[in-house]
Amino acid sequence: MARELRREGFRNKQGTLIDKGYLYRLLKNRVYRGEAVHKVTAYPGEHDAIIDGDLWERAQAILQESPRQTCQ
């Protein structure tokens, strides 16, 4: 995904091309779940979640898999 976004010229807020690290940080950002995080503890935020809880859990499960695993 990062390669495709770079190829299409997508950039982050700083103006640099999106890389894999940026995508990982984006996918792990709990603010999208409607939470506020302080010193690794998450609290209910004052804002609504923009990502459904089921979708969040599925994405986190995928992120826990090793990218080096081979498909069979």
C-alpha positions in Angstrom: 0.0 0.0 0.0 2.8 2.4 0.9 4.4 1.8 -2.5 1.2 2.5 -4.3 0.6 5.7 -2.3 4.1 6.9 -3.0 3.8 6.1 -6.7 0.6 8.2 -6.8 2.4 11.0 -5.0 0.5 11.0 -1.7 2.2 13.1 1.0 1.9 13.5 4.7 1.3 16.8 6.5 5.1 17.6 6.4 5.0 17.2 2.6 7.1 14.1 2.4 6.0 11.0 0.5 4.1 8.5 2.6 6.1 5.5 3.8 5.4 2.3 5.6 6.1 3.8 9.1 3.6 6.5 8.5 0.9 4.0 7.6 1.7 2.0 10.8 1.4 5.1 12.9 -1.9 6.0 11.2 -3.4 2.5 11.6 -2.5 2.4 15.3 -3.7 6.0 16.2 -6.4 5.5 18.8 -7.8 8.9 18.3 -9.7 7.4 15.3 -11.4 5.2 17.9 -12.7 8.2 19.8 -10.0 7.8 22.5 -7.5 10.1 24.1 -4.2 8.6 25.1 -2.0 9.9 27.9 1.2 8.1 28.9 0.0 4.8 27.2 -3.4 4.9 29.0 -6.4 5.3 26.8 -9.4 7.3 28.0 -12.8 8.0 26.3 -12.3 11.1 24.2 -14.6 14.1 23.9 -14.9 13.3 20.1 -16.8 10.6 18.3 -15.0 7.6 16.8 -14.7 7.6 13.0 -13.7 3.9 12.8 -16.0 1.1 13.8 -14.8 -1.0 16.7 -15.0 -4.3 14.7 -13.0 -2.8 11.8 -10.4 -1.4 14.3 -10.0 -4.9 15.9 -9.6 -6.6 12.5 -6.9 -4.0 11.4 -5.0 -4.5 14.7 -5.1 -8.3 14.3 -3.6 -7.9 10.8 -0.9 -5.6 12.1 0.1 -8.2 14.7 0.9 -10.8 12.0 4.4 -11.0 10.8 4.9 -9.3 7.5 7.6 -12.0 6.8 5.1 -14.9 6.9 4.7 -16.7 3.6 1.3 -17.4 2.1 0.5 -21.1 1.5 
